[in-house]
Amino acid sequence: DLDGDLDIIAAVDGGADEPARRVAIWYNSGAGQFTEATALGADQVLVGLGPYERISVDLIDFDNDGDLDLYVTGGDPSDTDWGMPLPESFGRAPNQFFENRLITTML
């Protein structure tokens, strides 16, 4: 959220209590307390991730606009050879909501 303190972004595998794989974001209040972004409505924004097995998340400025973009990779579990990871980018739009853009080339 670019407020100067460290936040947490993680690829969550789920489990017995939470079987769905998802990207979890926790914002740091600056006092050592974190609020999960789903409590702030991000579960309405980070939707449509599909059945892909989440492998990794990273932050990088793909579009050179000065904002960090959330980069998520994963493989399709229905693909018998597991193929190449599927990259997706959730860049921060000017209204501070997330925008979903599929990256088709690394050039």
PyMOL CGO cylinders between C-alpha atoms (Angstrom):
from pymol import cmd
from pymol.cgo import CYLINDER

trace = [
    CYLINDER, 0.00, 0.00, 0.00, 3.14, 2.20, -0.29, 0.3, 1, 1, 1, 1, 1, 1,
    CYLINDER, 3.14, 2.20, -0.29, 2.83, 3.68, 3.21, 0.3, 1, 1, 1, 1, 1, 1,
    CYLINDER, 2.83, 3.68, 3.21, 6.42, 2.85, 4.19, 0.3, 1, 1, 1, 1, 1, 1,
    CYLINDER, 6.42, 2.85, 4.19, 5.82, -0.25, 6.34, 0.3, 1, 1, 1, 1, 1, 1,
    CYLINDER, 5.82, -0.25, 6.34, 6.14, -3.85, 5.20, 0.3, 1, 1, 1, 1, 1, 1,
    CYLINDER, 6.14, -3.85, 5.20, 2.99, -5.72, 4.21, 0.3, 1, 1, 1, 1, 1, 1,
    CYLINDER, 2.99, -5.72, 4.21, 2.63, -9.47, 3.60, 0.3, 1, 1, 1, 1, 1, 1,
    CYLINDER, 2.63, -9.47, 3.60, 1.60, -11.19, 0.35, 0.3, 1, 1, 1, 1, 1, 1,
    CYLINDER, 1.60, -11.19, 0.35, 1.50, -14.99, 0.28, 0.3, 1, 1, 1, 1, 1, 1,
    CYLINDER, 1.50, -14.99, 0.28, 0.33, -17.82, -1.95, 0.3, 1, 1, 1, 1, 1, 1,
    CYLINDER, 0.33, -17.82, -1.95, -1.89, -19.85, 0.39, 0.3, 1, 1, 1, 1, 1, 1,
    CYLINDER, -1.89, -19.85, 0.39, -2.27, -23.57, -0.30, 0.3, 1, 1, 1, 1, 1, 1,
    CYLINDER, -2.27, -23.57, -0.30, -5.39, -23.97, 1.84, 0.3, 1, 1, 1, 1, 1, 1,
    CYLINDER, -5.39, -23.97, 1.84, -5.97, -27.05, 3.96, 0.3, 1, 1, 1, 1, 1, 1,
    CYLINDER, -5.97, -27.05, 3.96, -8.74, -28.83, 5.81, 0.3, 1, 1, 1, 1, 1, 1,
    CYLINDER, -8.74, -28.83, 5.81, -10.30, -25.59, 7.09, 0.3, 1, 1, 1, 1, 1, 1,
    CYLINDER, -10.30, -25.59, 7.09, -9.60, -23.62, 3.92, 0.3, 1, 1, 1, 1, 1, 1,
    CYLINDER, -9.60, -23.62, 3.92, -9.40, -25.88, 0.86, 0.3, 1, 1, 1, 1, 1, 1,
    CYLINDER, -9.40, -25.88, 0.86, -9.22, -23.12, -1.77, 0.3, 1, 1, 1, 1, 1, 1,
    CYLINDER, -9.22, -23.12, -1.77, -5.86, -21.90, -3.00, 0.3, 1, 1, 1, 1, 1, 1,
    CYLINDER, -5.86, -21.90, -3.00, -5.65, -18.13, -3.03, 0.3, 1, 1, 1, 1, 1, 1,
    CYLINDER, -5.65, -18.13, -3.03, -3.44, -15.10, -2.83, 0.3, 1, 1, 1, 1, 1, 1,
    CYLINDER, -3.44, -15.10, -2.83, -3.58, -13.57, 0.66, 0.3, 1, 1, 1, 1, 1, 1,
    CYLINDER, -3.58, -13.57, 0.66, -2.61, -9.97, 1.38, 0.3, 1, 1, 1, 1, 1, 1,
    CYLINDER, -2.61, -9.97, 1.38, -2.12, -8.54, 4.88, 0.3, 1, 1, 1, 1, 1, 1,
    CYLINDER, -2.12, -8.54, 4.88, -1.66, -4.79, 5.36, 0.3, 1, 1, 1, 1, 1, 1,
    CYLINDER, -1.66, -4.79, 5.36, 0.62, -3.62, 8.17, 0.3, 1, 1, 1, 1, 1, 1,
    CYLINDER, 0.62, -3.62, 8.17, -0.95, -0.92, 10.36, 0.3, 1, 1, 1, 1, 1, 1,
    CYLINDER, -0.95, -0.92, 10.36, 2.53, 0.24, 11.38, 0.3, 1, 1, 1, 1, 1, 1,
    CYLINDER, 2.53, 0.24, 11.38, 2.02, -0.93, 14.97, 0.3, 1, 1, 1, 1, 1, 1,
    CYLINDER, 2.02, -0.93, 14.97, 2.87, -4.59, 14.36, 0.3, 1, 1, 1, 1, 1, 1,
    CYLINDER, 2.87, -4.59, 14.36, -0.75, -5.46, 13.60, 0.3, 1, 1, 1, 1, 1, 1,
    CYLINDER, -0.75, -5.46, 13.60, -1.91, -6.81, 10.24, 0.3, 1, 1, 1, 1, 1, 1,
    CYLINDER, -1.91, -6.81, 10.24, -5.34, -6.70, 8.61, 0.3, 1, 1, 1, 1, 1, 1,
    CYLINDER, -5.34, -6.70, 8.61, -6.09, -9.24, 5.89, 0.3, 1, 1, 1, 1, 1, 1,
    CYLINDER, -6.09, -9.24, 5.89, -7.12, -7.53, 2.67, 0.3, 1, 1, 1, 1, 1, 1,
    CYLINDER, -7.12, -7.53, 2.67, -10.22, -9.73, 2.41, 0.3, 1, 1, 1, 1, 1, 1,
    CYLINDER, -10.22, -9.73, 2.41, -11.54, -7.76, 5.38, 0.3, 1, 1, 1, 1, 1, 1,
    CYLINDER, -11.54, -7.76, 5.38, -11.04, -4.66, 3.23, 0.3, 1, 1, 1, 1, 1, 1,
    CYLINDER, -11.04, -4.66, 3.23, -12.93, -6.09, 0.22, 0.3, 1, 1, 1, 1, 1, 1,
    CYLINDER, -12.93, -6.09, 0.22, -10.02, -7.63, -1.72, 0.3, 1, 1, 1, 1, 1, 1,
    CYLINDER, -10.02, -7.63, -1.72, -11.93, -10.92, -1.93, 0.3, 1, 1, 1, 1, 1, 1,
    CYLINDER, -11.93, -10.92, -1.93, -14.20, -9.05, -4.33, 0.3, 1, 1, 1, 1, 1, 1,
    CYLINDER, -14.20, -9.05, -4.33, -11.19, -7.89, -6.36, 0.3, 1, 1, 1, 1, 1, 1,
    CYLINDER, -11.19, -7.89, -6.36, -8.89, -10.93, -6.50, 0.3, 1, 1, 1, 1, 1, 1,
    CYLINDER, -8.89, -10.93, -6.50, -11.54, -13.15, -8.06, 0.3, 1, 1, 1, 1, 1, 1,
    CYLINDER, -11.54, -13.15, -8.06, -11.42, -15.42, -11.07, 0.3, 1, 1, 1, 1, 1, 1,
    CYLINDER, -11.42, -15.42, -11.07, -8.04, -16.94, -10.26, 0.3, 1, 1, 1, 1, 1, 1,
    CYLINDER, -8.04, -16.94, -10.26, -9.36, -20.24, -11.59, 0.3, 1, 1, 1, 1, 1, 1,
    CYLINDER, -9.36, -20.24, -11.59, -8.27, -23.77, -10.74, 0.3, 1, 1, 1, 1, 1, 1,
    CYLINDER, -8.27, -23.77, -10.74, -4.56, -23.07, -11.06, 0.3, 1, 1, 1, 1, 1, 1,
    CYLINDER, -4.56, -23.07, -11.06, -2.16, -24.43, -8.48, 0.3, 1, 1, 1, 1, 1, 1,
    CYLINDER, -2.16, -24.43, -8.48, -0.52, -21.37, -6.96, 0.3, 1, 1, 1, 1, 1, 1,
    CYLINDER, -0.52, -21.37, -6.96, 3.24, -21.64, -6.98, 0.3, 1, 1, 1, 1, 1, 1,
    CYLINDER, 3.24, -21.64, -6.98, 4.67, -18.19, -6.31, 0.3, 1, 1, 1, 1, 1, 1,
    CYLINDER, 4.67, -18.19, -6.31, 3.88, -14.51, -5.86, 0.3, 1, 1, 1, 1, 1, 1,
    CYLINDER, 3.88, -14.51, -5.86, 6.21, -11.57, -6.38, 0.3, 1, 1, 1, 1, 1, 1,
    CYLINDER, 6.21, -11.57, -6.38, 6.14, -7.78, -6.71, 0.3, 1, 1, 1, 1, 1, 1,
    CYLINDER, 6.14, -7.78, -6.71, 7.69, -6.03, -9.69, 0.3, 1, 1, 1, 1, 1, 1,
    CYLINDER, 7.69, -6.03, -9.69, 6.96, -2.86, -11.67, 0.3, 1, 1, 1, 1, 1, 1,
    CYLINDER, 6.96, -2.86, -11.67, 6.04, -4.47, -15.00, 0.3, 1, 1, 1, 1, 1, 1,
    CYLINDER, 6.04, -4.47, -15.00, 4.55, -1.37, -16.64, 0.3, 1, 1, 1, 1, 1, 1,
    CYLINDER, 4.55, -1.37, -16.64, 7.19, 1.12, -15.39, 0.3, 1, 1, 1, 1, 1, 1,
    CYLINDER, 7.19, 1.12, -15.39, 4.56, 3.39, -13.79, 0.3, 1, 1, 1, 1, 1, 1,
    CYLINDER, 4.56, 3.39, -13.79, 6.29, 3.49, -10.39, 0.3, 1, 1, 1, 1, 1, 1,
    CYLINDER, 6.29, 3.49, -10.39, 3.72, 1.19, -8.71, 0.3, 1, 1, 1, 1, 1, 1,
    CYLINDER, 3.72, 1.19, -8.71, 4.57, -2.38, -7.80, 0.3, 1, 1, 1, 1, 1, 1,
    CYLINDER, 4.57, -2.38, -7.80, 2.48, -4.99, -9.62, 0.3, 1, 1, 1, 1, 1, 1,
    CYLINDER, 2.48, -4.99, -9.62, 1.51, -8.30, -8.03, 0.3, 1, 1, 1, 1, 1, 1,
    CYLINDER, 1.51, -8.30, -8.03, 2.79, -11.22, -10.15, 0.3, 1, 1, 1, 1, 1, 1,
    CYLINDER, 2.79, -11.22, -10.15, 1.27, -14.67, -9.57, 0.3, 1, 1, 1, 1, 1, 1,
    CYLINDER, 1.27, -14.67, -9.57, 2.41, -17.88, -11.28, 0.3, 1, 1, 1, 1, 1, 1,
    CYLINDER, 2.41, -17.88, -11.28, 0.81, -21.29, -11.22, 0.3, 1, 1, 1, 1, 1, 1,
    CYLINDER, 0.81, -21.29, -11.22, 0.23, -24.44, -13.23, 0.3, 1, 1, 1, 1, 1, 1,
    CYLINDER, 0.23, -24.44, -13.23, -3.03, -25.98, -14.42, 0.3, 1, 1, 1, 1, 1, 1,
    CYLINDER, -3.03, -25.98, -14.42, -3.61, -29.20, -12.41, 0.3, 1, 1, 1, 1, 1, 1,
    CYLINDER, -3.61, -29.20, -12.41, -5.74, -30.64, -15.24, 0.3, 1, 1, 1, 1, 1, 1,
    CYLINDER, -5.74, -30.64, -15.24, -2.74, -30.48, -17.59, 0.3, 1, 1, 1, 1, 1, 1,
    CYLINDER, -2.74, -30.48, -17.59, -1.21, -33.97, -17.40, 0.3, 1, 1, 1, 1, 1, 1,
    CYLINDER, -1.21, -33.97, -17.40, 2.30, -32.78, -18.23, 0.3, 1, 1, 1, 1, 1, 1,
    CYLINDER, 2.30, -32.78, -18.23, 1.94, -29.77, -15.88, 0.3, 1, 1, 1, 1, 1, 1,
    CYLINDER, 1.94, -29.77, -15.88, 3.07, -27.52, -18.75, 0.3, 1, 1, 1, 1, 1, 1,
    CYLINDER, 3.07, -27.52, -18.75, 4.45, -24.07, -18.22, 0.3, 1, 1, 1, 1, 1, 1,
    CYLINDER, 4.45, -24.07, -18.22, 3.37, -21.87, -15.30, 0.3, 1, 1, 1, 1, 1, 1,
    CYLINDER, 3.37, -21.87, -15.30, 0.57, -19.41, -16.05, 0.3, 1, 1, 1, 1, 1, 1,
    CYLINDER, 0.57, -19.41, -16.05, 1.63, -15.85, -15.23, 0.3, 1, 1, 1, 1, 1, 1,
    CYLINDER, 1.63, -15.85, -15.23, -0.99, -13.34, -14.13, 0.3, 1, 1, 1, 1, 1, 1,
    CYLINDER, -0.99, -13.34, -14.13, -0.50, -9.76, -13.04, 0.3, 1, 1, 1, 1, 1, 1,
    CYLINDER, -0.50, -9.76, -13.04, -2.67, -7.77, -10.67, 0.3, 1, 1, 1, 1, 1, 1,
    CYLINDER, -2.67, -7.77, -10.67, -1.45, -4.20, -11.11, 0.3, 1, 1, 1, 1, 1, 1,
    CYLINDER, -1.45, -4.20, -11.11, -2.65, -1.40, -8.90, 0.3, 1, 1, 1, 1, 1, 1,
    CYLINDER, -2.65, -1.40, -8.90, -5.04, 0.80, -10.85, 0.3, 1, 1, 1, 1, 1, 1,
    CYLINDER, -5.04, 0.80, -10.85, -5.30, 4.56, -10.12, 0.3, 1, 1, 1, 1, 1, 1,
    CYLINDER, -5.30, 4.56, -10.12, -8.43, 3.96, -8.00, 0.3, 1, 1, 1, 1, 1, 1,
    CYLINDER, -8.43, 3.96, -8.00, -6.37, 1.61, -5.77, 0.3, 1, 1, 1, 1, 1, 1,
    CYLINDER, -6.37, 1.61, -5.77, -8.39, -1.44, -6.78, 0.3, 1, 1, 1, 1, 1, 1,
    CYLINDER, -8.39, -1.44, -6.78, -6.64, -4.30, -8.50, 0.3, 1, 1, 1, 1, 1, 1,
    CYLINDER, -6.64, -4.30, -8.50, -6.86, -4.86, -12.22, 0.3, 1, 1, 1, 1, 1, 1,
    CYLINDER, -6.86, -4.86, -12.22, -6.34, -8.29, -13.78, 0.3, 1, 1, 1, 1, 1, 1,
    CYLINDER, -6.34, -8.29, -13.78, -4.05, -8.46, -16.79, 0.3, 1, 1, 1, 1, 1, 1,
    CYLINDER, -4.05, -8.46, -16.79, -2.80, -11.67, -18.35, 0.3, 1, 1, 1, 1, 1, 1,
    CYLINDER, -2.80, -11.67, -18.35, 0.82, -11.36, -19.39, 0.3, 1, 1, 1, 1, 1, 1,
    CYLINDER, 0.82, -11.36, -19.39, 1.37, -13.22, -22.65, 0.3, 1, 1, 1, 1, 1, 1,
    CYLINDER, 1.37, -13.22, -22.65, 4.97, -12.26, -23.33, 0.3, 1, 1, 1, 1, 1, 1,
    CYLINDER, 4.97, -12.26, -23.33, 7.94, -11.42, -21.16, 0.3, 1, 1, 1, 1, 1, 1,
    CYLINDER, 7.94, -11.42, -21.16, 9.33, -8.89, -23.68, 0.3, 1, 1, 1, 1, 1, 1,
]
cmd.load_cgo(trace, "trace")
